Amino acid sequence: MARWFSITCSAVAVFAIVFAWSRRHVGLFPPLAEDVKNTSRWSLDWKSHVEECNCLSGKLEDEEIGSCKLKGTVSDCCCDYATVNHLNQYHLHPMVSKLVTLPFFRYFKVNLWCDCPLWPDDGMCALQACSVCECEESEVPKNWQEEEKRQPVPSCKGEGGDEDFPVDRTVEPAIKKRLVNLPGWRGFNNPWMGEDKEDKEYSYINLLVNSERYTGYKGEDAQRVWTAIYSQGCFEGSTNPGEDACTEKRVFFRLISGLHSSITAHIAKDFLVDEELGVWGPNLDLFEWKLGRPEFRSRVENLYFAFSFVLRAVIRAQPLLEGVDYTTGSPEEDKETAELLGELVNNAALQKACPVPFDEGRLWKGDQGPELRNQLQSSFQNITRIMDCVGCEKCRLWGKLQTLGIATALKILFHVDDCDSGLSQSQLTNLILERNEVIALVNLLERLSQSVETYRVMSIMLEERNAQKMTSDEKLTPTQPEENLGGENDVQEMEKSHPEKPVQ
């Protein structure tokens, strides 16, 4: 009898431990309402946020992730690296990868012919891969064209762009006829975007035939673009903006750095490994030299941060995104678009494992909040204008799309002062996402998701290659690859000379 009582007590104790663990993490039971409430009020305090975060996955948090051995919580966020990896690999990445191939998210309207406001546009691409393919007029949705005739967009009076790399305007005619117009497609009603002071010429671009990858864009022109970006006034006086005591400035820097790391990952993943034979594939040397070594840990940490930040914006905008009309004239694909979008913003695995990837509720507080918001908005507007200085067409395209995506995420998360809860119906009436903003936001999420997956996969490839070298007694000293950029330099590698003055 005593033995039976002892066994029963032990079983009860084990069950209590398992139940407590499952409440706090993922496992057997979904998080209780009080847990989610506590999570949503988690502080972004630089030193204490890990202790206050309640959505860590205890089953995964001790894993070391990738070549940089990332472990624990993504700083300034409320999810650990291993959980982010798991959610992305098995849930998010498959969904967003499919989503961006569907008609609504496939076409982006952009102006690629703006003059650079900082220096003469003398950048040249080394490869034909740098050029962009525009859609033919017959490919653009008929309803979009009809709407634009009622609200015409005047053409540019200025000069054209890179004449040596003409834009490919081919887009399937059947697709262009079917797209439905939503007014206000340019993303101009966004406080984080710089407004065009002159009339510009916009073109439809099929993103699938203009993929983000190595273009041969490198040298001084690419270098000074990143120098101008990292030389914004909001970073002045900080030796390491990624560890700034000001949470808002730190978050802002980490978004830019995370985007930079993401661009590097795409280049390393899709590189012209043999120009003579036209063979494309992963460049492990480039990956190792730019992202795959422990000394570059902060770059990858910022990638995970940017992914979590944008994911939070997508989740928070759930009512808006579910209310978008995704009709393009292709019923089956339009239905799939709406269903996939619904699965993304209501993903059960994400809600259980990491319901609040980033908590925006602690930013812009105190007397300095409004002034600080205005400063960072001005800096980001400058960065969007710097995209016109990118000398590579394709890099300029993806730079413009992804900066609009970040601006949209910022617009969503900081639309109201009290960010502790989701958007209410009354707030929704004052927040409108334009078509181009929705397209840019979802494509940005896919790009960051792909970069996180690329880091995971290429870390495994690098580990396997190093293991083979060890068995063959070869040295493991990495060889620095030739500099190329759509974005491989980090702020630490920037020239120490004073950069060009940012746009005022």
N, C-alpha and C positions, 0 to 999 in steps of 0.2 A: 504493500500500500504506500509506504513511504517512497519507494522507488518510483511508483507510478506518479505520485504527487510531484516528485522532483523532475521527472521527464516532462510532465504537463507544464510546470512553471518555466522550464527551459524553452519549451515550444512557444509559450506565450511571450516570453522575453524576445525570442528571435523574431516573432511576428511583429512585435512592437518596434523593433529596430528597423525591420524591412519597411514597415508602414511609414515610419518617420523619415527614412531615407527617400522613399518614393514620393512623399509629399514635397520634400525640398528639392528633389531633382526630377528625373523623367520617369523612368521605370514603370511601375505597376499601376499607378494611379495618376490622374491628371492633377495639376496644381489646384489647391483650394483657392477660393475667392480671396481670402485674406493674404495668401502668398502673392497672388497677382497684384493685389492692391499695394502691398509693401514694395513689390518690384517696381511698380509704376512710379513710386515716390522715391526711388533710389537716388542718392545724391551723386553728382559728378565730381565730388571732391577728389582731388588728385591722389591723396594718400589713403583715403578711407573707403573708396568706392568698392574695392574687392570684398571687404568685410560686410558691406551692406547689401551686396547683390545676392538675390535669392533664387536665381534661375540657373545656377551652374549644374552641369550634369556630372554627378559624382562618379558615374561609371566610366567617363571618358576624360575628365579634366586632368588626369595625371599623365596622359599620353604626350609624348614629344612629337611635334608636328614638323615634318619636312627637314630640309638641310640646315635650317637655322635653329632647329630644336625648340620651337615655340611651345610654351607650356603655361597652363593656368588661364586667367581671364584676359580677354582682349582689353587692354587698358582704355579707360574712358567709355567702356561698353559694359554690358551685363550678360555676357556669354563667353564661354571658354573656347579656345582655339579648336580643340578636338570636336566639340559639339558643332561649331560652325562648319568645320570640314565635313562632318557626317551629314548634317542637314543639306549642305550644298551638293555633295556627291550623290546622295540618294533621293533627294526631293527637289531642291530648287533648281539646280543646274539642268536636269533633263527638261523641266517645264519651261524655263526661260529660253533655253536653246531652241526649242520648238516654236515658242511664241514669236520670236523675232523673224522667223521664216515666213510667217503668215502675212497676207497682203497689207493689213492695216499698219503693221510695224515695219514693213519692208521698205516703205518709201518715205523719204525725209526731204523736206524742202529747205534749201539753204542758199545763201549768197556766198559764192567762192571768189568773187572778184573785187572785194573791197581793197582800197589802198592801205598799206601799212602806215599807221600814224607815228611810228618811232624811227624808221630808217628806210632807205630805198629798198624796194622789193627786188633784191638781186640773188635770192636763193634759188638754186637749181637742183633738181633731182638727178640722181645718177642712173635711174632705171625707168623704163617705160611703165613699170609697176606703180610709179608715183602718180600717174594720171588718173583722173576720175571719169567714170562713164555716166553721163547724164541720161535721163529718160527722154525718149522721143515724145513729141506732143501727143501722138496717137496712143501712147501707153498710159498717160495720166488720166485718172478717172474723169469721165465726162461731166459729172455733177460738180466736181472741183473746178473744172474749167468754166462752167457756166456761172458759178458763184463768183469767181474771180473777175469775170466780165462785168458783173454788177459792182464789184469792189476792186477796180483795177490797181495793179502794182506797177508804177512807172519803171521804165528800164533805167539802167545806169547810164549816166552821161560820160563817165570816166573810161579809162582804158581797160582792156581785158586782162586776163591773167596769163599763166604760163603757156605761151603759144607753142612751145616745143613739145608740150604734152597735152594735146587737145582732149576735151572731155568726151567720153563715150555716152551718147545720148540714147542708147538702145534700151528700151523697156518694152515688155510684151504689150502689144496694142490692146489685147483683151482686158488686161489688168487696168490700164489707164482709163478705159471707158467706164469701169465699174466703181471706181473710188468715189466715195460720197464726201462732199465738202462739209467741214465744220468751220465756222467763221473764226477769225483770229488765230491763224495757224502759226504765226511767226514767233510767238513767245515774247511779244513786246510788253504785255501787261504783267511783267515780272520785275519786282524791285531789285532783283539781283543781276539783271541783264542790262547791258549798255544799250541805250536806244540809238538807232541809226538817225543821224542828223541829215542825211541826204537820201533821196530815193535810190533804191538798190534793185538789182536784177536777181531774181531768185529762180532756182532750177530744182526740179524733182530729181532725186538721186535714188537709185536702187541699191540699197546697202549690201545686198547679197552678192552683187557683182563688183562691189568696191570694198572688199573686206579689209580689215585693219591688220596689216602685217609689215614686214620689212620692205622698205622702199628705196634704200640707198641714200636717204636724206641724212646728211651728216655735216660735220665741220663747224665753222664759225657761225654760220647762219642758224643752225639748230641750237648751238650753244647759247647764243645771245637771247633766243626766245625764252629758254628756261631761266637764264639770268634775270631777264625782265620780270618774269613771273615771281621768282623768289625774292625779288628786290622791292616788293610792294611795301608801302609805308607802315602797314600794320605789323610787319616783321622787324622793323627797326628797333634797335636797342636790346635785341634778344640774341644771345650767342647760340642758343639751341631752341628754335621756335617749337619743336616737337615736345619740349618739356617746359613750356612757358607756364608760369604760375597763373596766368589769366586763362581760365578754361576756354572762353570763346576763341581767343587767338590760337590756342593750342589745337582746338577742334578744327579751326579753319585751315591751319597749316597741314594737319594730318590728312584732311580731305584732298588737298592739292598733292601732297607727297604720295598718298595712296593711289591717286589717279596716275601719277608719274610711274609708280611701280607697276601698275596694271598695263600701261602702254609698253613698258619694257618686257613684261611677260608675253604679250602678244607677239612682239618682234622675235623674241627667243623661240617661241613655239612655231612660228611660221616664217622661216628664214630661207633666203636663197642660198642653199648650201653648195650648189654647183651652178654658177652663172652660165657656163658654157653649154651645159646639158639642160639647163632650165629645171633643175631639181630643187624642190622646196621641201623643208622638213625642220625638225627641232635643232637648235644650235645649243648644245650642252655647255660649250665653253662660254658662250655669252651669258647663259643662265647662271652658271657658276660665278662668273666674274661680276655680275650685277645684282643677283638676288640669292644665290645658292650657298653663300658662306656666312658663318656666324657673325662676322663683323658688319654684315648688311641686315642684321636682324630688324632694325628700326624700319627699314624700307618695307619689309614684308608685314611687320606689325601694322604699319599705316595702311597697307593694302586691305588687311582684314578689318581695320577700323572703317575705312571708306565703304567697304561692302556692307558692314553692319549698319552704318548710317543710312545708306541709300535703301537698304532693305526695310529699315524702320519707316522711312518716308512712304514707301510703296504700301506697307501694311496699314499705316495710319490713314492713307488716302483711299482706303477700301470703298467707302460709299461713293466717292467721286469716280473711281475707276470702274466700279460695277455699273455706274450710271452712264458711261460713255456708249455712244452708238458706234459699234464696230462694223457696221454694214459697209461692204465694198462692192456688193453685187455678186459675190461668190458665196451662196448660202451655206454650203457645207464648211468652208474655211472660216466664214464669219461666225458660225455657230461654235466651231472649235476654238476660235479666238476668245469669245466670251466665256466659254467653259474653262479654258486654261487660265484665264485671268482670274476667274472666280476661285479656282483651286489654289492659285498662288496667294491671293490675299486672305484666304480662309484656311490655309494649310494647317491641318491638325497636328502634324509632327512639329512644326515650328511653334505653334501655340503652346504645346506641352514643354518642349525643350528650352525655348528661348522666346517667351512672349513679348519681351521688350528688348530688342537687340541694342538699342541706344535710347537713353532717356533725355529728351530735350527739355524737360521741365525745369531744369535748374539754370538755364542760360538766360542772359539779359536781365538778371535781377539787380536790384540796387539802383542808386542814383546814376551810375555810369552806364547803365544798360542801354538806353536809347542812343547815346553818343557813340558807344562801342558798336552797336548794330549799324549805324550810319557809316562808320569808318570801314567796317568789314564789307558792307555792301558796295561802297565806293571802290575798295580794293578788288572785289570780285568783278565789278563792271570793267575795271581796267584789264583784268585777265581775259575777259571775253573779247575785248578789243585787240589784245595782243595776238589772239588767234588769227587775225588778219595779216600778221607778220610772218606766219609760217610759210616758208617758201615751197613746200610740197603740197600739191593739190589734195592728195588722199589724206595726208596728215592733218591738213587744214579742215577737211571734211569731218574727220573723227574728233578733232579737237573741238570744233564748233558744236557737234552733236553732244559730246560728253560734258562740255561746260554748261550747255543748256540743261542737260540732265541734272547736274549738280545744282544749278540755279533753281530748277523745279523742286528738287528735294528740299532745298533751303526754304523755298516759298511755302511748301506744305508744312514742314515742321515748325516754322516760326511765323505762321500766319496769325496766330493769336498769342497774347502774352502769357496766358496760363496754359501750358502745354501738358498738364498732368493727365489729361484724358483725351479720348478720341474726338474727332471733329463732330460737333453737334449739327443738327439740321439748320439752325439759325446761322451758324458759321459757314455752312456749305453754300448758303445763298450768296455769301460775299467772296467765296473762293471759287474761281473758275480755272480749270486746266484746259488750255488750248490744245488742239490736236498735235501740234509739233512738240509741245511739252510732254504729252503722254508718250509719244513715240520716243523722244529722247530719254525720258526717265526709264522706261522699260529696257531700251537698248543699253543704257548705261548699267543697269542692274545686270544684264546678261554679260556685258564686257567684264565687270568686276567678278561675277560668278565664274566666268571662264578663266580669269586670271588666278583665282583661288584654286581652281581645279588644275590649272597648268602648274602652279607651284607644287601641288601635291604630286602630280604625275612625274614632273621633271626632277623632283627631289628623289623619287624612287629610281629613275633612270640614272641619275648622277651617283647614287649610292651603289647601284649595280656596276656601273663603270669603274668606280673607285675600288670596289671589291675585286674586280677582274685585274686591275692594275696591281693591287696588293699581292694577288696570287702569282702574278708574273714579275714581281719585284720591280715594277716601274715606279718612278717617282710620282708623287701626287701633287707636285707644284703646278697650279693652274697657269695657263698661258693667257695673257690678256688679249682678247680679240680686238680687231680693228674697230675704232670708234665709229658708230653709226647712230643716227637718232631719228626716230620718231620719239625718243625720249629715254635714253639710257643714263644720262648724267644725273647725279643727285646734287642737292644743294651743297654738300660738302665738297663736291668736285668742281664747283663753279669757280671761275676766275675771280681773284681777289680785287681786281680793278673795279672801280665804281661803274655799275651798269647804267644803261640808258635810262633817262628819267621816265617813270611811268606816265601814262596818259592821265591828265588831270580832268 
